Amino acid sequence: MAQVITAEDADGRSYVRRAMNKLAELGLAETNGKDGKHQIWNLTPAGQKALADGNELPPRPKAGTGAKAVKAGFGHHGVAVTDMILTYGGREHLTDWQVEVNHACKEPGLRFNTDAVLALPTKTSEVRIFELDNGTMSQAPLAKEVRDYECYAGHRVWEGARGTHGRTFPFWRRRYTRSQTFPRLHVVLAGKGRSTCSTTASKCSPTT
């Protein structure tokens, strides 16, 4: 699958269409309606298995993708997330990404999905986290999402053998093992009446 998508010297919409049609011929992708003139694509079960088997992307069966998600009205959001990834990362700088990434933390009772996690390494962090509001969310739930990230970033867990003093460390480091600080959170405001490239960045630091 990676050979089809990441062919050398390939760029532009025509290349993407050819690549997706090739994946469709292989039974790895399919279309589920359109966004304007553009087709909406998603992986088939065989495509998801191919990614999991190739260790290219971990399986996420609860992710908001596929025919059911399109029928539920999530198609436009999915397209907007893709546009955001391409606008911010681009082919020159982006090395990897994931969408609908689950961030669960049992003890404080946190469970939420991140719209996109982009691999854009810096000296202190390996990724950047993105939340997209396509003009449908009021300020209160948007503020709650940011507070959830703050709580997630500040949660610490204990580690140590029984009978020892042990130590605590940030819970998020179990996921982002190569980061020295919690990844920067970008809240992207798009949709009607907003700039499609308007981005506000908020760095979540562990609480003391």
N, C-alpha and C positions, 0 to 999 in steps of 0.2 A: 504494500500500500504506500509506504513512504517513497518508493521509487517512482510511483505514478505522480504523487503530489509534488515532490521536490526535485523534479527534473532540472538539470543544469540549463542556464540561459533561458529560463522560462519565466514570463511575467505577463501581466495584463489579464483582462476578463476572458479573452478568447482562450488563453491557456487554461484558465480555471475551468471553463466550460468543457474543454476537451478532457481535462483530467477527471472531472466528475462524471462525464459520460463514459469514460473508460472504467471507472469504478462501478458504474451502474451495469456495464456489460459483464463485469466480474461478479455481479450480485452483491457488492459490498456497500452500495449507496442507492438511494431512491429519492424521488421528488414528492413533495407533499404540498402542492399549491404554489402560488406565486406571491411575491411582494412587489406590486406594480408590474413591471415587465420582467422582473428577475425571478427565477425559480428558487424555491426553498428546498434545500437538500438536507437529508439526514442519513445516518448510517443504518443499514439493515442489521438484524441480529448477527448475520454472518460477518458484517463489517466490524461490529463491536467485538466479536470474538477474535477477529483477526488482529485488532489493536491490542487486546488483552494478551493474546498468545505471543505477540511480537514484543511485548513490554514497551510499546510505544506510548500507551496511555492506559492508566488504570480504569477498570470498568466502573461505571457509575449508573446502575440501573434506575435510580430515582431521579436522574437529571431531567430537566425540563426540555427534552428534545423529542423529535419523532412526530408521527401523525397525530397522536392524542394531544400533544402540546400545541400543535398548530390549530387543531379544532378548538382548543380551550382558549385561544387568543394569544398564545405566547410567541407566535411566529414573528411578529413585528419586533418584539423585544429581542429575540434571538438574532435577527438581522442587525438590529442596532448595536448589540454587543459585538458582533463580528466587525462592523464598521469601526467601532471604537478601538478594537484590538489593532486593526490595520492602520488606523489613523495615528495611534500613539506609538505602536511598536515599529511597524513597517518591516519590509523584508530585509533591510540592511542591518537592523539592530536586534530584532526579536529572534531569539533562539529556540523558545519553547513557550507553550501556553496551555492552560486548562480552563474549562468553563464549568459552571455549576459545581464548584469545589466545596465539599462539606466541611464545615468547621464546627465540630461538636466538642463540648467540654461538660462532662457529666456533673461534676461537683457544683459549679455555679448554675447548672441547668441551662447551658447555652447550646443552641442547635440552629445553625443557619447556613445557607449556601452563598458562596461568593460568586458574583457574576463572572469574573475572570481573574485568573492569576497569571501574570506575565513574567517570564524569565528574562529579567533585565538586570544582570548582576552589577553591583557596585562594590565599593570597598567594605561596606558594612552589611549589605543585604543581598540575597540571591534573587529575590522576586519583588514584584509590586502587585498590590491588591487593588481591584477595581470594582466599584459598585456603580451601576448605571440606573438613573431614573429617567424614563422616557416621557416625562411630563405627566405622570399618572399618580405620583405619590405626594401627599401633603407633608408639611414640615415635621409634624409629630412622629410619624413612623420612620421618616428619614433620619431624624435625630436619634431614634431608638436604635436604628441599625448602627450608627456610629458609636453609640454607648455600648452596644454588644461587642464591637471590636475592641473598645477600650477595656472592657471586662475580660475579654479573651486574652488580650495582651498582658494584663496585669495579674492573671491567675498563676499561682506558683504551686508546684507539687513537691512532695518530700521524697528523697531518695537516700537509701542507706540500708545496710544490713541490720538485722534485729540486734539490739543491744548496743548499737553505736549511736553517736550523736547525729550522724547523717548530715544532709544539707537539703536546701530547697533550690529549685531552679525554675525558670519560666516554662510553663506548660507548652507554649507555642514552639519551643526549640525541639520538641519531639517531631514536629513536621518540617520546620525550616532549620535543618541541622547546620547549614553552612552560613547562617546569618548571625551577626553580632548584635543587631538591634531588630526589633519587630518591623516587618516590612511596611513601607509607606502605603497608606490607604488613600486612594484617589476616588473621590465622589464626582462622577461625571453627570452633569445636568444637560439633558437633551430634550427633544420634543418641541412642541409648538411654543412660540414665544421665547425660546431659549436658543442660545448659540449652540450649534451641534458640536463645537469643539471646546465648550466652556468646561474647564476642569478646576476643581478645588482639591488641594492635597492636604491631608491631615495626618501627621505622624503620630501613631499610637505608641506611647511609652508606658512601660510597666509602672503600676502605681506602687507606692511605698506604704 
